[in-house]
C-alpha cells in the first residue's frame, strides 16, 4: 500500500513538471478535440506516471489521438513510438492523419505492424494501451490481423521496458470469466481480471487503478461500437510497473 501511495505522490510531482498546454494548446484537429470529453485525457495523463523526456510506446494508436498528447507530454527530449497495424494504413485518411501528426510532433515515430509482429523499441519508459489491450486476443483474416501469442508478447514488453517503467492499460470492462479471444471477437472487451493475471505472469507489479473512466449503465455483453454505448462504456485504467 505504501508503494502505491508513493507512486501516486510521484505522479503529482511529474505532472507539475510536464507542459501545461498538453491538452489545451492549439493545433489538434477538431475531430480529436471532440473526443476529449469522453476520454478525459488531462486526467489520464495526470495519473500516468510518465515523466517529461520519456520514451513511450503507444500500441494500436488509431489516428494518433493519444500519440500526439503523449508527444506533447514527454516534450522534445522524449519520444513516442506509435504501433499501427498494416490494415489501418490502407485507409488514405489514416495515412493523411499520421502525416499531419508527425509534422506537428517531431518526436513521433510510426512503426507499421501488428503488435505481435512489429519491431518493439527498446529502453522504454512506458507502454500505453488505450482501448487496445483486448486486441492482443483478437485476430481477423478480413482485417489482416494475425493471432498474437499474448504471453510471448508480454515477455518482449517486459524486456523492452527499463526497470521502473510503466504499463498503462485502459480498456472496456468485459464479462468476467468469458473466454478472452471469444470476447475480443464478439464485443472488443476484456475481463479485467485477465489483464491483471497477464501482467503478473509477465513479472509486472500492479501500481494502482484509476477510476476516472468508470461509468454506470454499460452492458458488458454488448459490442463497444454499438451506437447506444460508443464512447460511454465502463472502462478500467490500470497501472503496472516493472520492478
Backbone as JSON, one array per atom type, in Angstrom:
{
  "sequence": "XXXXXXXXXXXXXXXXXXXXXXXXXXXXXXXXXXXXXXXXXXXXXXXXXXXXXXXXXXXXXXXXXXXXXXXXXXXXXXXXXXXXXXXXXXXXXXXXXXXXXXXXXXXXXXXXXXXXXXXXXXXXXXXXXXXXXXXXXXXXXXXXXXXXXXXXXXXXXXXXXXXXXXXXXXXXXXXXXXXXXXXXXXXXXXXXXXXXXXXXXXXXXXXXXXXXXXXXXXXXXXXXXXXXXXXXXXXXXXXXXXX",
  "N": [[0.83, -1.2, 0.0], [1.98, 1.25, 0.81], [3.81, 1.6, -1.25], [2.16, 2.02, -3.49], [0.89, 4.41, -2.74], [3.12, 6.04, -2.69], [3.79, 6.08, -5.41], [1.56, 7.43, -6.4], [1.92, 9.95, -5.27], [4.3, 10.66, -6.53], [3.33, 10.89, -9.12], [1.89, 13.28, -9.05], [3.96, 15.1, -8.74], [5.36, 14.71, -11.15], [3.47, 15.51, -13.05], [3.3, 18.21, -12.5], [5.7, 19.01, -13.53], [5.39, 18.65, -16.19], [4.52, 19.9, -19.54], [2.2, 22.6, -19.52], [0.32, 22.92, -21.42], [-0.54, 20.6, -22.69], [-3.04, 19.34, -23.41], [-4.71, 21.53, -23.97], [-3.45, 23.33, -25.73], [-3.25, 24.98, -28.94], [-3.69, 23.43, -32.23], [-4.42, 20.75, -32.37], [-6.57, 18.56, -34.23], [-10.07, 19.22, -34.92], [-11.68, 16.95, -34.85], [-10.36, 15.32, -33.05], [-10.38, 16.86, -30.72], [-13.08, 16.75, -30.17], [-13.37, 14.33, -28.94], [-12.41, 14.54, -26.41], [-14.04, 15.02, -24.12], [-15.23, 12.57, -23.42], [-13.02, 10.93, -23.1], [-11.27, 12.08, -21.3], [-8.51, 13.14, -21.3], [-6.66, 14.86, -19.97], [-6.86, 14.14, -17.27], [-6.19, 11.44, -17.5], [-3.48, 11.56, -18.34], [-2.48, 12.88, -16.13], [-2.41, 10.95, -14.19], [-0.62, 9.14, -15.14], [2.06, 8.54, -14.56], [4.12, 9.07, -16.27], [7.09, 10.58, -17.17], [8.28, 13.82, -18.28], [10.44, 13.77, -21.11], [10.45, 11.06, -21.45], [10.57, 7.81, -23.08], [8.1, 6.42, -24.94], [5.77, 3.9, -25.84], [3.0, 3.72, -27.9], [0.39, 1.7, -28.37], [-1.3, 0.32, -31.08], [-2.46, 2.76, -32.24], [-4.51, 4.09, -33.58], [-5.66, 6.97, -35.16], [-3.83, 8.56, -34.0], [-4.62, 9.93, -31.69], [-3.92, 9.74, -28.84], [-1.2, 9.52, -29.23], [-0.29, 12.02, -30.1], [-0.9, 13.61, -27.84], [0.68, 12.35, -25.91], [3.17, 12.84, -27.04], [3.36, 15.6, -26.76], [3.29, 15.68, -24.01], [5.65, 14.32, -23.14], [7.51, 15.95, -24.27], [10.12, 17.71, -26.19], [12.49, 16.36, -25.63], [11.71, 13.82, -25.25], [10.27, 10.75, -26.64], [7.89, 9.24, -28.78], [6.68, 6.2, -29.8], [4.59, 5.01, -32.14], [2.58, 2.26, -32.65], [1.17, 0.68, -35.36], [-1.17, -1.3, -37.0], [-0.92, -3.0, -40.18], [-3.26, -2.99, -41.79], [-4.63, -0.71, -40.98], [-3.24, 1.34, -42.17], [-3.98, 1.22, -44.75], [-6.02, 2.87, -45.24], [-6.56, 5.91, -46.72], [-7.25, 8.26, -45.31], [-6.31, 7.76, -42.76], [-3.57, 7.57, -43.24], [-3.08, 10.21, -44.07], [-3.76, 11.52, -41.71], [-1.72, 10.62, -40.0], [0.53, 11.66, -41.26], [0.11, 14.35, -40.75], [0.16, 14.38, -37.93], [2.84, 13.68, -37.44], [4.12, 15.81, -38.63], [3.39, 17.88, -36.92], [4.51, 17.01, -34.58], [7.59, 16.34, -33.93], [8.82, 14.43, -32.48], [7.68, 11.98, -32.8], [7.51, 8.63, -33.88], [6.44, 6.41, -36.32], [5.57, 3.04, -36.4], [4.98, 0.35, -38.42], [2.89, -2.43, -38.25], [1.36, -5.35, -36.81], [0.88, -5.68, -33.24], [2.12, -8.08, -32.23], [3.97, -8.62, -34.16], [5.35, -6.36, -35.0], [8.38, -4.45, -34.81], [9.7, -3.93, -31.6], [10.42, -1.11, -29.77], [13.39, -0.47, -27.78], [14.54, 0.09, -24.37], [12.38, 1.43, -23.15], [10.36, 3.76, -21.35], [7.7, 3.69, -20.84], [4.64, 2.01, -21.73], [1.67, 2.25, -23.55], [-1.73, 1.53, -23.67], [-4.56, 2.27, -25.09], [-7.67, 1.35, -24.99], [-7.0, -0.93, -26.38], [-5.66, -3.2, -25.46], [-7.18, -5.54, -25.38], [-7.08, -6.28, -28.0], [-4.88, -7.85, -28.31], [-5.83, -10.33, -27.99], [-7.41, -10.66, -30.13], [-8.12, -11.65, -33.53], [-8.11, -11.58, -37.1], [-8.79, -12.54, -40.32], [-10.0, -11.09, -42.32], [-9.33, -8.42, -41.73], [-6.63, -8.58, -41.86], [-5.19, -9.17, -39.56], [-3.14, -10.73, -37.43], [-3.06, -13.66, -35.24], [-2.03, -13.28, -31.87], [0.52, -14.35, -29.71], [0.02, -14.01, -26.55], [1.39, -14.22, -24.06], [4.05, -14.47, -24.94], [4.32, -12.05, -26.23], [4.01, -10.24, -24.06], [6.25, -10.93, -22.61], [8.26, -9.95, -24.26], [7.59, -7.26, -24.04], [8.13, -6.79, -21.31], [10.9, -7.12, -21.33], [11.62, -4.99, -22.95], [11.07, -2.7, -21.51], [12.51, -0.32, -19.27], [13.83, -0.87, -15.94], [11.49, 0.07, -13.5], [9.86, 1.13, -15.39], [6.6, 1.86, -16.79], [3.41, 0.34, -17.47], [0.48, 1.18, -18.97], [-2.88, 0.57, -19.02], [-5.89, 0.98, -20.46], [-9.13, -0.09, -20.84], [-12.2, -1.57, -22.11], [-14.52, -2.77, -19.78], [-15.22, -6.17, -19.66], [-17.18, -9.22, -19.82], [-16.95, -11.03, -16.87], [-14.92, -13.92, -16.63], [-15.46, -14.85, -19.2], [-14.26, -16.36, -22.21], [-11.28, -14.99, -23.45], [-10.48, -14.61, -26.14], [-12.82, -15.12, -27.54], [-14.42, -13.12, -26.49], [-13.06, -10.78, -27.27], [-13.41, -10.95, -30.01], [-16.19, -10.88, -30.29], [-17.22, -8.62, -28.84], [-15.17, -6.76, -28.45], [-14.04, -6.35, -25.92], [-12.66, -6.99, -22.6], [-12.11, -9.2, -19.87], [-11.31, -7.73, -16.89], [-9.85, -9.03, -14.92], [-8.3, -10.81, -16.33], [-6.39, -9.19, -17.52], [-5.0, -8.32, -15.24], [-3.95, -10.81, -14.41], [-2.4, -11.53, -16.64], [-0.4, -9.53, -16.65], [0.82, -9.93, -14.15], [1.83, -12.49, -14.53], [3.74, -11.95, -16.41], [5.59, -10.61, -14.92], [5.2, -8.04, -13.99], [4.38, -5.48, -11.58], [1.45, -4.54, -9.94], [0.31, -1.23, -9.88], [-1.79, 0.33, -9.06], [-5.24, 1.34, -9.57], [-7.12, 3.6, -11.52], [-10.06, 5.28, -11.22], [-11.34, 7.03, -13.03], [-12.59, 6.68, -15.5], [-14.66, 4.98, -15.22], [-18.04, 3.97, -15.59], [-21.59, 4.0, -15.13], [-24.39, 2.01, -16.25], [-23.52, 0.66, -18.48], [-23.52, -2.19, -20.65], [-21.9, -5.1, -20.46], [-22.07, -7.18, -22.25], [-22.47, -6.2, -24.72], [-21.38, -5.05, -27.96], [-18.71, -2.76, -28.22], [-18.89, -0.83, -30.14], [-21.52, -0.36, -30.53], [-24.08, 1.92, -31.25], [-25.54, 2.95, -29.09], [-23.82, 2.82, -26.99], [-21.28, 3.65, -27.67], [-18.38, 5.34, -26.82], [-19.28, 5.58, -24.27], [-18.77, 3.48, -22.64], [-18.05, 1.38, -19.78], [-14.98, 1.71, -18.37], [-11.81, 0.44, -17.37], [-8.78, 1.58, -15.8], [-5.68, 0.71, -15.47], [-2.51, 0.55, -13.86], [0.8, -0.6, -14.2], [4.03, -1.63, -13.08], [7.41, -2.23, -13.95], [9.48, -4.03, -11.92]],
  "CA": [[0.0, 0.0, 0.0], [2.86, 2.41, 0.85], [4.41, 1.77, -2.57], [1.15, 2.61, -4.38], [0.73, 5.8, -2.34], [4.31, 6.73, -3.14], [3.67, 6.3, -6.85], [0.56, 8.47, -6.63], [2.54, 11.23, -4.94], [5.24, 10.92, -7.6], [2.58, 11.3, -10.3], [1.58, 14.69, -8.91], [5.19, 15.84, -9.0], [5.67, 14.63, -12.57], [2.52, 16.32, -13.8], [3.67, 19.61, -12.31], [6.85, 19.3, -14.37], [5.03, 18.47, -17.59], [4.0, 21.11, -20.18], [0.84, 22.93, -19.07], [-0.59, 23.04, -22.56], [-0.6, 19.32, -23.38], [-4.36, 19.13, -24.0], [-5.39, 22.76, -24.38], [-2.74, 24.15, -26.7], [-3.82, 24.86, -30.3], [-3.04, 22.57, -33.21], [-5.06, 19.45, -32.51], [-7.74, 18.61, -35.12], [-11.39, 19.29, -34.28], [-12.2, 15.59, -34.63], [-9.73, 14.82, -31.84], [-10.9, 17.66, -29.61], [-14.44, 16.31, -29.87], [-13.31, 13.1, -28.15], [-11.82, 14.81, -25.1], [-14.99, 14.96, -23.0], [-15.43, 11.19, -23.02], [-11.76, 10.24, -22.83], [-10.64, 12.75, -20.16], [-7.06, 12.97, -21.47], [-5.86, 15.57, -18.96], [-6.84, 13.3, -16.07], [-5.45, 10.22, -17.81], [-2.06, 11.87, -18.3], [-2.12, 13.28, -14.78], [-2.21, 9.74, -13.39], [0.11, 8.17, -15.98], [3.42, 8.29, -14.06], [5.07, 9.27, -17.37], [7.89, 11.79, -16.99], [8.82, 14.52, -19.45], [11.67, 13.16, -21.58], [10.31, 9.6, -21.5], [10.36, 7.06, -24.32], [6.79, 5.8, -24.74], [5.17, 3.16, -26.95], [1.54, 3.81, -27.97], [0.11, 0.48, -29.12], [-2.51, 0.4, -31.9], [-2.71, 4.16, -31.9], [-5.61, 4.68, -34.34], [-5.19, 8.09, -35.97], [-2.86, 9.33, -33.25], [-5.22, 10.77, -30.64], [-3.05, 9.79, -27.67], [0.18, 9.7, -29.65], [0.02, 13.45, -30.09], [-0.92, 14.09, -26.47], [1.88, 11.82, -25.25], [4.32, 13.55, -27.6], [3.4, 16.9, -26.08], [3.53, 15.44, -22.59], [7.05, 13.99, -22.89], [8.3, 17.07, -24.72], [11.09, 17.49, -27.27], [13.54, 15.42, -25.23], [11.11, 12.5, -25.2], [10.0, 10.1, -27.93], [6.71, 8.38, -28.78], [6.65, 5.22, -30.89], [3.21, 4.58, -32.38], [2.48, 0.97, -33.34], [-0.04, 0.73, -36.18], [-1.29, -2.47, -37.87], [-0.83, -2.76, -41.62], [-4.55, -2.68, -42.41], [-5.0, 0.68, -40.66], [-2.55, 2.24, -43.09], [-4.56, 1.11, -46.08], [-7.02, 3.93, -45.32], [-5.88, 7.17, -47.03], [-7.5, 9.25, -44.26], [-5.4, 7.46, -41.66], [-2.23, 7.96, -43.7], [-3.02, 11.68, -44.02], [-3.77, 11.91, -40.29], [-0.4, 10.37, -39.44], [1.46, 12.64, -41.84], [-0.1, 15.6, -40.02], [0.65, 14.19, -36.55], [4.3, 13.71, -37.45], [4.53, 17.19, -38.94], [3.19, 18.71, -35.73], [5.25, 16.46, -33.44], [8.81, 15.75, -34.5], [9.29, 13.35, -31.6], [6.84, 10.8, -33.04], [7.94, 7.67, -34.9], [5.4, 5.45, -36.64], [6.06, 1.69, -36.7], [3.87, -0.36, -39.04], [2.84, -3.86, -37.99], [0.55, -5.78, -35.67], [1.72, -5.68, -32.04], [2.91, -9.29, -32.08], [4.94, -8.75, -35.25], [6.11, -5.12, -35.18], [9.58, -4.26, -34.0], [9.4, -3.25, -30.35], [11.55, -0.27, -29.35], [13.99, -0.86, -26.51], [14.77, 1.14, -23.37], [11.14, 2.18, -22.99], [9.94, 4.19, -20.01], [6.27, 3.43, -20.68], [3.83, 1.47, -22.83], [0.32, 2.78, -23.36], [-2.77, 0.8, -24.42], [-5.85, 2.92, -24.91], [-8.75, 0.53, -25.57], [-6.38, -1.83, -27.37], [-5.05, -4.42, -24.92], [-8.0, -6.69, -25.77], [-6.73, -6.68, -29.37], [-3.87, -8.91, -28.26], [-6.6, -11.59, -28.04], [-8.24, -10.62, -31.34], [-7.49, -11.99, -34.8], [-9.06, -11.41, -38.19], [-8.28, -12.66, -41.68], [-10.58, -9.98, -43.09], [-8.59, -7.19, -41.48], [-5.2, -8.89, -41.95], [-4.67, -9.01, -38.2], [-2.77, -12.1, -37.04], [-3.18, -14.1, -33.86], [-0.89, -12.91, -31.04], [0.85, -15.14, -28.53], [-0.01, -12.93, -25.56], [2.47, -14.36, -23.09], [5.31, -14.16, -25.61], [4.33, -10.6, -26.45], [4.25, -9.56, -22.79], [7.65, -11.17, -22.25], [9.01, -8.96, -25.04], [7.3, -5.97, -23.44], [8.87, -6.72, -20.05], [12.31, -6.94, -21.67], [11.81, -3.7, -23.61], [10.93, -1.62, -20.55], [13.53, -0.12, -18.26], [13.36, -1.05, -14.56], [10.7, 1.22, -13.11], [8.97, 1.52, -16.48], [5.18, 1.66, -16.51], [2.46, -0.11, -18.49], [-0.82, 1.79, -18.71], [-3.88, -0.16, -19.79], [-7.29, 1.42, -20.38], [-9.91, -0.94, -21.75], [-13.62, -1.74, -21.8], [-14.84, -3.91, -18.92], [-15.95, -7.24, -20.32], [-17.9, -10.19, -18.98], [-16.0, -11.83, -16.09], [-14.86, -15.35, -16.89], [-15.67, -15.2, -20.61], [-13.03, -16.61, -22.96], [-10.76, -13.7, -23.89], [-10.48, -14.49, -27.6], [-14.22, -15.03, -27.96], [-14.93, -11.81, -26.09], [-12.45, -9.78, -28.14], [-14.03, -11.06, -31.34], [-17.62, -10.57, -30.26], [-17.57, -7.3, -28.29], [-13.97, -5.94, -28.29], [-13.86, -6.09, -24.5], [-11.84, -7.99, -21.93], [-12.26, -9.37, -18.43], [-10.22, -7.01, -16.23], [-9.04, -9.98, -14.17], [-7.35, -11.4, -17.27], [-5.3, -8.22, -17.64], [-4.22, -8.42, -14.01], [-3.23, -12.08, -14.41], [-1.39, -11.46, -17.7], [0.7, -8.67, -16.24], [1.5, -10.59, -13.05], [2.56, -13.62, -15.09], [4.89, -11.41, -17.13], [6.55, -10.08, -13.96], [4.89, -6.67, -13.62], [3.73, -5.23, -10.3], [0.29, -3.65, -10.02], [0.6, 0.08, -9.28], [-2.99, 1.09, -8.78], [-6.33, 1.53, -10.51], [-7.62, 4.97, -11.53], [-11.46, 5.06, -11.57], [-11.92, 8.2, -13.69], [-13.31, 6.32, -16.72], [-15.7, 4.02, -14.9], [-19.37, 4.52, -15.84], [-22.74, 3.13, -14.89], [-25.31, 1.87, -17.38], [-22.92, -0.1, -19.57], [-23.85, -3.61, -20.74], [-20.65, -5.73, -20.91], [-22.3, -8.18, -23.3], [-22.69, -5.51, -25.99], [-20.26, -4.57, -28.74], [-18.38, -1.4, -27.81], [-19.24, 0.09, -31.22], [-22.96, -0.17, -30.54], [-24.34, 3.36, -31.17], [-26.08, 3.35, -27.79], [-22.76, 2.74, -25.98], [-19.97, 4.11, -28.13], [-17.89, 6.47, -26.06], [-19.9, 5.61, -22.94], [-18.55, 2.19, -21.98], [-17.39, 1.35, -18.48], [-13.59, 1.41, -18.69], [-10.83, 0.41, -16.29], [-7.49, 2.21, -16.05], [-4.73, 0.03, -14.62], [-1.09, 0.88, -14.0], [1.73, -1.65, -13.8], [5.41, -1.19, -13.07], [8.45, -3.26, -13.99], [10.33, -3.88, -10.72]],
  "C": [[0.87, 1.26, 0.0], [3.49, 2.68, -0.5], [3.44, 2.43, -3.52], [0.95, 4.07, -4.06], [1.92, 6.62, -2.81], [4.28, 7.03, -4.62], [2.67, 7.4, -7.15], [1.13, 9.85, -6.34], [3.52, 11.63, -6.04], [4.53, 11.42, -8.84], [2.26, 12.78, -10.24], [2.79, 15.54, -9.23], [5.5, 15.87, -10.49], [4.74, 15.48, -13.4], [2.88, 17.79, -13.69], [4.82, 20.0, -13.22], [6.54, 19.2, -15.85], [4.5, 19.77, -18.19], [2.54, 21.35, -19.8], [-0.17, 22.9, -20.2], [-0.76, 21.73, -23.33], [-1.94, 19.13, -24.1], [-4.91, 20.4, -24.63], [-4.71, 23.59, -25.44], [-3.32, 23.95, -28.1], [-3.05, 23.87, -31.16], [-3.67, 21.22, -33.39], [-6.29, 19.56, -33.39], [-9.05, 18.62, -34.33], [-11.94, 17.91, -33.97], [-11.6, 14.99, -33.37], [-10.24, 15.56, -30.61], [-12.29, 17.2, -29.19], [-14.47, 15.06, -28.99], [-12.87, 13.35, -26.7], [-12.79, 14.61, -23.94], [-15.17, 13.53, -22.5], [-14.16, 10.48, -22.6], [-10.97, 10.84, -21.66], [-9.11, 12.68, -20.21], [-6.21, 13.7, -20.43], [-5.74, 14.74, -17.69], [-6.05, 12.02, -16.3], [-3.95, 10.47, -17.73], [-1.59, 12.24, -16.9], [-1.83, 12.09, -13.87], [-1.28, 8.73, -14.07], [1.47, 7.76, -15.45], [4.48, 8.46, -15.14], [5.77, 10.61, -17.2], [8.12, 12.51, -18.32], [10.18, 13.92, -19.81], [11.61, 11.66, -21.74], [10.22, 9.08, -22.93], [9.12, 6.19, -24.12], [6.35, 5.07, -26.0], [3.66, 3.22, -26.84], [1.07, 2.71, -28.91], [-1.27, 0.52, -29.77], [-3.15, 1.77, -31.7], [-3.81, 4.82, -32.72], [-5.12, 5.76, -35.29], [-4.36, 9.06, -35.13], [-3.4, 10.22, -32.16], [-4.27, 10.87, -29.44], [-1.58, 9.93, -28.04], [0.57, 11.17, -29.58], [0.05, 14.02, -28.67], [0.31, 13.6, -25.7], [3.13, 12.54, -25.75], [4.47, 14.93, -26.97], [3.81, 16.72, -24.62], [5.01, 15.15, -22.31], [7.99, 15.08, -23.37], [9.38, 16.71, -25.73], [12.23, 16.55, -26.92], [13.03, 13.99, -25.12], [10.83, 11.96, -26.58], [8.76, 9.22, -27.76], [6.76, 7.5, -30.02], [5.22, 4.73, -31.02], [3.22, 3.3, -33.19], [1.14, 0.92, -34.06], [-0.11, -0.49, -37.1], [-1.34, -2.08, -39.35], [-2.18, -2.32, -42.2], [-5.03, -1.27, -42.11], [-4.45, 1.63, -41.72], [-2.99, 2.08, -44.53], [-5.67, 2.15, -46.29], [-6.32, 5.25, -45.58], [-6.08, 8.25, -45.96], [-6.56, 9.04, -43.08], [-3.97, 7.85, -42.02], [-2.07, 9.48, -43.61], [-2.98, 12.18, -42.58], [-2.39, 11.73, -39.68], [0.64, 11.33, -40.0], [1.35, 13.96, -41.07], [0.41, 15.51, -38.58], [2.17, 14.32, -36.5], [4.85, 15.09, -37.81], [4.44, 18.08, -37.72], [4.08, 18.29, -34.56], [6.46, 15.7, -33.95], [9.35, 14.6, -33.66], [8.43, 12.1, -31.7], [7.46, 9.94, -34.13], [6.84, 6.64, -35.08], [6.02, 4.12, -37.05], [4.87, 0.87, -37.21], [3.98, -1.86, -38.78], [1.94, -4.17, -36.82], [1.45, -5.88, -34.44], [2.63, -6.9, -31.9], [4.0, -9.45, -33.11], [5.83, -7.52, -35.41], [7.36, -5.11, -34.32], [9.22, -3.47, -32.75], [10.61, -2.41, -29.95], [12.11, -0.74, -28.01], [14.12, 0.34, -25.59], [13.56, 2.05, -23.19], [10.93, 2.57, -21.53], [8.47, 3.85, -19.77], [5.7, 2.8, -21.94], [2.38, 1.82, -22.53], [-0.66, 2.04, -24.27], [-4.1, 1.48, -24.13], [-6.91, 2.15, -25.69], [-8.22, -0.46, -26.6], [-5.76, -3.09, -26.77], [-5.85, -5.66, -25.33], [-7.66, -7.19, -27.17], [-5.59, -7.68, -29.41], [-4.54, -10.28, -28.32], [-7.47, -11.68, -29.3], [-7.44, -11.13, -32.53], [-8.53, -11.9, -35.89], [-8.36, -11.55, -39.54], [-8.76, -11.49, -42.52], [-9.75, -8.71, -42.96], [-7.08, -7.41, -41.41], [-4.51, -8.71, -40.59], [-4.4, -10.39, -37.62], [-3.02, -12.39, -35.56], [-1.89, -13.76, -33.1], [-0.71, -13.92, -29.93], [1.02, -14.14, -27.39], [1.13, -13.04, -24.57], [3.83, -14.04, -23.72], [5.43, -12.66, -25.85], [4.66, -9.86, -25.15], [5.66, -9.8, -22.27], [8.56, -10.19, -22.99], [8.82, -7.56, -24.44], [8.1, -5.77, -22.15], [10.35, -6.44, -20.33], [12.59, -5.55, -22.24], [11.76, -2.52, -22.64], [12.13, -1.54, -19.62], [12.99, -0.52, -16.89], [12.66, 0.23, -14.09], [9.76, 1.72, -14.19], [7.53, 1.13, -16.2], [4.43, 1.16, -17.73], [1.1, 0.43, -18.08], [-1.85, 1.15, -19.61], [-5.27, 0.38, -19.46], [-8.07, 0.54, -21.34], [-11.35, -1.05, -21.24], [-13.81, -2.95, -20.88], [-15.66, -4.92, -19.72], [-16.67, -8.13, -19.33], [-16.89, -11.02, -18.2], [-16.08, -13.31, -16.45], [-15.05, -15.76, -18.34], [-14.32, -15.4, -21.3], [-12.55, -15.32, -23.63], [-10.8, -13.54, -25.41], [-11.91, -14.37, -28.13], [-14.78, -13.65, -27.64], [-14.35, -10.69, -26.96], [-13.09, -9.77, -29.51], [-15.47, -10.57, -31.34], [-17.92, -9.12, -29.85], [-16.41, -6.33, -28.19], [-13.83, -5.43, -26.86], [-12.94, -7.15, -23.91], [-12.19, -8.02, -20.45], [-11.05, -8.7, -17.76], [-9.31, -7.93, -15.45], [-8.0, -10.66, -15.06], [-6.15, -10.48, -17.43], [-4.39, -8.3, -16.41], [-3.36, -9.69, -14.01], [-2.12, -12.08, -15.46], [-0.16, -10.69, -17.24], [1.5, -9.31, -15.1], [2.37, -11.73, -13.57], [3.82, -13.14, -15.82], [5.94, -10.8, -16.2], [6.3, -8.66, -13.53], [4.2, -6.6, -12.26], [2.6, -4.25, -10.49], [0.59, -2.37, -9.25], [-0.64, 0.95, -9.17], [-3.97, 1.19, -9.94], [-6.83, 2.97, -10.39], [-9.06, 4.92, -12.04], [-12.11, 6.15, -12.42], [-12.75, 7.87, -14.94], [-14.39, 5.27, -16.48], [-17.08, 4.7, -15.02], [-20.44, 3.5, -15.49], [-23.57, 3.03, -16.17], [-24.75, 1.11, -18.56], [-23.38, -1.56, -19.5], [-22.63, -4.33, -21.29], [-20.83, -6.81, -21.96], [-22.44, -7.53, -24.67], [-21.38, -5.09, -26.64], [-19.99, -3.11, -28.39], [-18.7, -0.37, -28.9], [-20.75, 0.27, -31.38], [-23.26, 1.32, -30.37], [-24.85, 3.83, -29.81], [-25.0, 3.42, -26.71], [-21.45, 3.4, -26.4], [-19.56, 5.39, -27.4], [-18.42, 6.54, -24.64], [-19.71, 4.29, -22.19], [-17.88, 2.38, -20.62], [-15.96, 0.86, -18.7], [-12.72, 1.39, -17.43], [-9.54, 1.05, -16.76], [-6.52, 1.64, -15.02], [-3.32, 0.48, -14.91], [-0.25, -0.28, -13.45], [3.15, -1.14, -13.92], [6.34, -2.39, -13.17], [9.36, -3.06, -12.79], [11.79, -3.59, -11.08]]
}
